[in-house]
Amino acid sequence: MGQSFLHEADRAAEAIERRLGISRREFLQLCAATAGTLGLPTGAEAAIAKAVEKAKRPSVIWLHFQECTGCSESLLRAEHPTLEKLILDVISLDYHETLMAAAGHQAEKARKDAMAANKGKYILVVEGAIPTKQNGIYCKVGGHTAIDLVKECAADAAAVIAIGSCASWGGMPSTIPSISGADSSPTGSSGVADVLGKPVVAIPGCPPNPYNFLATAVHFLTFGKLPPTDKLGRPLFAYGRLVHENCERRAHFDAGRFAMEFGDEGHRKGYCLYKLGCKGPETYANCPTIGFGDAGEGNWPVGCGHPCIGCTEKGVGFSKPIHSLSKVLNVSPPQQYARIVEEQGRGATFASAAAVAALAGAAAGGAAMIARNLGLSHKAEELEKAQNKAKNTQAEA
């Protein structure tokens, strides 16, 4: 990247310092963190800084439907820097029912004016599920149903972002009640993509991490397009890995150490919460790596002792019982892992661990032991029977 471009980025940072009242260092740290979160190469922070300083602030129309406003509340608690010092200056939030001062006819006029002035250029953000039963009569704003509003606003939007699990796929409002014959939620709550009939970018979570939305918005501002997504529309930088893969309790899972009850010895020692119903093994999100709310290291459910409920995953969050066992999607760990805490200078080598495993017979029965540890007894029994049958055959021969 050329020196002239880097100098421009420096000047952009200085302009931001004057405009937003935050230090140049703080702003550049944010740009670097955003670039890192998005998985962009070295030097991308300069492009982000330049875009934030020079690009025209994109107009944002933010709609609210069936939700608790937790997504907006989460966004308001961003700390690096705070929302009022950056996000509300990076984007032009022209319509947001919770945050705007206008109400009634004035609010609706602000929405229509912003859409007309920024036709084809504004970002539509939808928070909350959309009721579809009885033509959507269960949610109306300004006399219009949620269905009509989202279709009207999406028609000329440059990008559509569904924020939170409710908007992404229905979330809590879409839960089917425990009533005989019920096959849908009472109001037919649906996600934005289902109502529009086309893919949208989804930032699921209950609530989602504010920095996932921030990074998505800055990516659009910098590159003029939204970040790459998975088949469900979730940005890969945030939802490309299982919670289980980066969980701080993963070593306990690998070693077969589980909390069996809340408050037992394993729970107090920080053992894996899989057997208490943790949905991390089947949930894609960056919760363990990015943290939540800037409240310390234990600032996410598993960090403070509660299983992940899978709120970012359709068919898991609000669908599976909280304490039911999850489906392990990735490869089971090997038996040769060293202990969680090894004495300095006495760590086991791969060769020694493999030798011990071979002597103990763990290599032969490793898969069965892992399956048993996870509570998948049926698979363990099948594998064990097959192994015993093979041994008996050899003995008879």
C-alpha positions in Angstrom: 0.0 0.0 0.0 1.5 3.4 -1.1 2.8 5.9 1.4 0.5 8.6 0.0 -2.5 6.5 0.8 -1.2 6.0 4.4 -0.7 9.7 4.8 -4.2 10.3 3.6 -5.4 7.8 6.3 -3.5 9.7 8.9 -5.1 12.9 7.8 -8.5 11.2 7.9 -7.8 10.1 11.5 -7.0 13.6 12.5 -10.2 14.9 10.9 -12.1 12.2 12.8 -10.5 13.3 16.0 -11.7 16.9 15.5 -15.2 15.8 14.3 -16.0 13.1 16.9 -14.1 14.2 19.9 -12.2 10.9 20.2 -8.4 10.5 20.1 -6.7 9.6 16.9 -5.2 6.6 18.6 -8.6 5.4 19.7 -10.0 5.8 16.2 -7.1 3.9 14.5 -7.5 1.2 17.1 -11.1 0.8 16.2 -10.3 0.7 12.5 -7.6 -2.0 13.1 -10.0 -4.0 15.3 -12.7 -3.8 12.7 -10.3 -4.9 10.0 -9.2 -7.8 12.2 -12.7 -8.8 12.9 -13.5 -8.9 9.2 -10.4 -10.9 8.5 -9.0 -8.3 6.2 -5.3 -8.1 5.3 -2.7 -5.8 6.9 -3.2 -2.3 5.7 -7.0 -2.5 5.4 -7.4 -0.3 8.5 -6.1 2.6 6.5 -8.8 2.1 3.9 -11.4 1.9 6.6 -10.2 5.1 8.2 -10.2 6.9 4.9 -13.7 5.7 4.1 -15.1 6.7 7.4 -13.7 10.2 7.1 -14.5 10.9 3.4 -17.4 8.8 2.3 -20.9 10.2 2.5 -22.7 8.9 5.5 -25.1 6.3 4.3 -28.8 6.8 5.2 -30.2 4.1 7.5 -33.8 3.3 7.9 -34.3 1.1 11.0 -37.6 -0.6 11.4 -39.0 -2.3 14.5 -41.5 -5.1 14.5 -42.0 -8.1 16.9 -39.1 -7.7 19.3 -38.0 -6.4 22.7 -35.7 -3.7 21.4 -32.8 -5.7 22.9 -30.8 -5.4 19.6 -31.0 -1.6 19.7 -30.1 -1.6 23.4 -27.1 -3.8 22.7 -25.9 -1.5 20.0 -26.3 1.5 22.3 -23.8 -0.1 24.6 -20.9 -0.3 22.2 -17.8 1.1 23.9 -15.0 1.4 21.3 -15.9 4.1 20.9 -19.4 4.8 22.2 -22.3 4.8 19.7 -23.0 8.5 19.9 -19.4 9.4 19.1 -19.0 7.2 16.1 -21.9 5.2 14.7 -24.4 8.0 14.7 -21.8 10.1 12.8 -20.6 7.3 10.5 -24.2 6.6 9.4 -27.1 8.9 9.1 -29.8 7.3 11.2 -32.8 8.9 9.6 -35.5 6.7 11.0 -35.5 4.7 14.3 -38.7 4.6 16.3 -36.8 4.2 19.6 -34.1 6.8 19.2 -35.7 9.5 17.1 -37.2 12.6 18.6 -40.1 12.8 16.1 -43.3 10.9 16.6 -46.5 10.2 14.7 -46.8 11.9 11.3 -43.5 13.6 11.7 -41.7 10.3 12.1 -43.4 8.8 9.1 -42.5 11.9 7.0 -38.9 11.6 8.1 -38.9 8.0 6.8 -40.4 8.8 3.5 -38.2 11.8 2.9 -35.0 9.8 3.7 -36.1 7.1 1.3 -36.9 9.5 -1.5 -33.6 11.5 -1.0 -31.4 8.4 -0.9 -33.3 6.1 -3.3 -31.2 3.1 -4.1 -28.5 4.1 -1.6 -29.9 3.7 1.9 -29.4 0.7 4.2 -32.5 -0.9 5.6 -32.1 -2.5 9.0 -35.0 -4.6 10.4 -35.3 -5.5 14.0 -37.9 -8.0 15.0 -39.9 -10.8 13.5 -42.7 -10.1 11.0 -46.2 -11.6 11.7 -47.8 -13.1 8.6 -51.1 -14.6 9.7 -54.3 -12.9 8.8 -52.4 -10.6 6.4 -50.1 -9.3 9.1 -52.7 -7.6 11.3 -50.8 -8.3 14.5 -48.2 -5.6 13.9 -48.9 -2.2 12.4 -46.9 1.1 12.4 -48.6 4.2 11.2 -51.6 2.2 10.0 -49.4 -0.1 7.8 -48.7 -3.7 8.5 -45.1 -4.9 9.1 -45.3 -6.9 5.8 -46.2 -3.8 3.8 -43.6 -1.6 5.5 -40.7 -4.0 5.0 -41.6 -4.5 1.4 -42.0 -0.8 0.7 -38.7 0.1 2.4 -36.7 -2.8 0.9 -37.8 -2.0 -2.7 -35.2 0.8 -3.1 -32.7 -0.1 -0.4 -29.0 -0.7 -1.4 -28.8 -3.4 1.3 -31.1 -5.1 3.8 -29.8 -6.2 7.2 -31.8 -8.3 9.6 -30.5 -7.7 13.1 -31.2 -10.1 15.8 -32.6 -13.7 15.7 -36.2 -12.5 15.5 -35.6 -10.6 12.2 -33.1 -13.2 10.9 -35.4 -16.3 11.2 -38.3 -15.6 13.5 -36.5 -16.1 16.9 -38.6 -16.2 20.1 -41.9 -14.9 18.5 -41.8 -17.9 16.0 -41.8 -20.5 18.8 -44.6 -23.0 18.4 -46.7 -23.3 21.5 -47.2 -26.6 23.3 -50.8 -26.9 22.2 -52.3 -29.9 20.5 -52.4 -29.4 16.8 -50.2 -26.2 16.8 -47.9 -26.1 13.8 -46.8 -22.4 13.9 -46.6 -19.5 16.2 -49.9 -17.7 17.0 -49.0 -14.8 14.7 -47.1 -16.7 12.0 -43.9 -14.8 12.9 -41.3 -15.0 10.2 -37.8 -13.6 9.3 -37.2 -10.8 6.8 -35.8 -13.1 4.1 -38.9 -15.2 4.1 -41.2 -12.2 3.8 -39.2 -10.6 1.0 -38.5 -13.8 -0.7 -34.9 -13.1 -1.2 -31.6 -13.4 0.8 -30.7 -10.6 3.2 -27.7 -10.2 5.5 -28.5 -11.6 8.9 -26.9 -10.7 12.2 -28.6 -13.2 14.6 -28.3 -13.3 18.3 -30.5 -12.5 21.3 -29.3 -9.9 21.3 -26.5 -9.9 18.7 -23.1 -8.5 19.5 -23.0 -4.8 18.5 -19.6 -5.1 16.9 -20.9 -7.7 14.4 -23.3 -5.1 13.2 -20.7 -2.3 13.4 -18.2 -4.3 11.3 -20.8 -5.1 8.7 -21.8 -1.5 8.4 -18.2 -0.3 8.1 -17.5 -3.0 5.5 -20.3 -1.6 3.4 -19.1 2.0 3.9 -15.5 1.1 3.0 -16.0 -1.3 0.1 -19.5 -0.4 -1.1 -20.8 -4.0 -0.5 -21.7 -6.3 2.3 -19.2 -8.9 3.6 -19.3 -12.5 2.4 -21.9 -14.6 4.1 -22.8 -18.3 4.7 -25.9 -20.0 3.1 -28.1 -18.5 5.8 -26.9 -14.9 5.1 -24.7 -14.6 8.2 -21.4 -12.8 7.8 -18.6 -15.4 7.8 -16.3 -13.2 9.8 -18.7 -13.5 12.8 -20.6 -16.8 12.1 -18.0 -18.9 10.3 -16.9 -21.0 13.3 -18.7 -23.0 15.9 -18.9 -21.5 19.4 -17.4 -24.9 20.6 -14.2 -24.4 18.6 -13.0 -21.3 20.5 -14.7 -21.9 23.9 -12.4 -21.5 26.9 -13.9 -24.7 28.3 -13.0 -26.8 25.2 -10.0 -28.4 26.8 -12.3 -29.9 29.5 -14.6 -31.2 26.7 -11.6 -32.9 25.0 -10.5 -34.4 28.3 -14.0 -35.7 29.1 -14.5 -33.4 32.2 -18.1 -32.2 32.4 -20.3 -30.4 34.9 -23.2 -32.8 35.7 -25.3 -30.4 37.7 -25.3 -26.7 38.4 -23.2 -26.0 41.5 -21.4 -29.4 41.6 -17.7 -29.7 41.8 -17.2 -29.8 38.0 -19.3 -26.7 37.6 -17.4 -24.8 40.3 -14.1 -25.8 38.6 -15.2 -24.5 35.2 -15.6 -27.9 33.5 -17.4 -28.2 30.1 -21.1 -27.5 30.2 -22.0 -29.9 27.4 -24.0 -32.3 29.6 -26.0 -29.3 31.0 -27.2 -28.6 27.5 -24.6 -26.3 26.0 -25.5 -25.8 22.3 -22.0 -24.5 21.5 -21.1 -27.7 19.5 -23.9 -26.9 17.0 -24.0 -23.1 17.0 -22.1 -20.8 14.8 -21.1 -17.5 16.4 -18.0 -15.6 17.6 -19.2 -15.1 21.2 -16.2 -16.7 23.0 -13.7 -14.7 20.9 -15.2 -11.2 20.8 -16.9 -11.2 24.3 -20.0 -9.2 25.1 -20.7 -5.8 26.7 -17.1 -5.0 27.7 -17.8 -6.3 31.2 -14.7 -8.5 31.7 -13.6 -11.9 30.6 -16.7 -13.8 31.8 -19.0 -11.6 29.6 -20.9 -14.3 27.8 -23.1 -17.1 28.9 -20.6 -19.9 29.1 -18.0 -17.6 30.7 -20.3 -17.0 33.6 -21.4 -20.6 34.0 -24.5 -21.1 31.9 -24.7 -23.3 28.7 -25.0 -21.6 25.3 -28.6 -21.8 24.3 -27.8 -21.5 20.5 -29.6 -18.2 20.0 -27.8 -17.5 16.7 -28.9 -20.8 15.2 -32.2 -21.5 13.6 -33.7 -24.8 14.8 -31.6 -24.7 18.0 -32.3 -21.5 19.9 -35.8 -21.3 21.2 -36.5 -24.7 19.6 -34.5 -27.2 21.5 -35.0 -27.5 25.3 -32.3 -25.5 27.1 -30.9 -28.5 28.9 -31.1 -31.1 26.1 -27.8 -32.4 24.7 -26.6 -30.8 21.5 -25.5 -32.4 18.3 -21.7 -32.3 18.0 -21.0 -31.1 14.5 -17.2 -31.2 14.3 -14.7 -34.0 14.7 -14.4 -35.6 18.1 -11.1 -34.9 19.8 -8.3 -37.4 20.0 -7.4 -39.2 23.3 -3.8 -38.1 23.1 -4.4 -34.5 24.3 -2.1 -33.5 27.2 -3.6 -32.4 30.5 -5.1 -29.0 30.8 -2.3 -27.7 33.1 1.1 -29.1 32.5 4.1 -28.3 34.7 6.6 -25.9 33.1 9.1 -27.8 30.9 7.4 -31.2 31.4 4.8 -31.0 28.7 4.0 -34.4 27.1 5.4 -34.8 23.5 3.2 -36.2 20.8 5.4 -39.4 20.7 5.2 -40.0 24.5 1.4 -39.3 24.5 0.9 -41.7 21.6 3.0 -44.4 23.3 1.0 -44.1 26.5 -2.2 -44.2 24.6 -1.1 -47.3 22.7 0.0 -49.1 26.0 -3.3 -48.3 27.6 -5.3 -49.4 24.6 -6.9 -45.9 24.3 -6.0 -45.7 20.6 -8.1 -48.8 19.8 -11.1 -47.8 21.9 -10.8 -44.0 21.6 -13.9 -43.4 19.5 -16.0 -45.5 21.9 -14.7 -43.7 24.9 -15.4 -40.3 23.4 -18.9 -41.3 22.4 -19.5 -42.5 25.9 -18.2 -39.3 27.4 -20.6 -37.3 25.3 -23.6 -39.4 26.4 -24.0 -40.9 22.9 -24.2 -44.4 24.5 -25.9 -46.0 21.5 -23.0 -45.3 19.2 -20.5 -46.3 21.9 -22.3 -49.6 22.4 -22.4 -50.3 18.7 -18.7 -49.7 18.3 -17.9 -51.6 21.4 -19.9 -54.6 20.2 -18.1 -54.5 16.8 -14.7 -54.4 18.5 -15.7 -57.3 20.9 -16.9 -59.4 18.0 -13.7 -58.8 16.1 -11.7 -59.8 19.2 -13.8 -63.0 19.7 -13.3 -63.9 16.1 -9.5 -63.6 16.4 -9.5 -65.6 19.6 -11.5 -68.4 18.0 -9.1 -68.4 15.0 
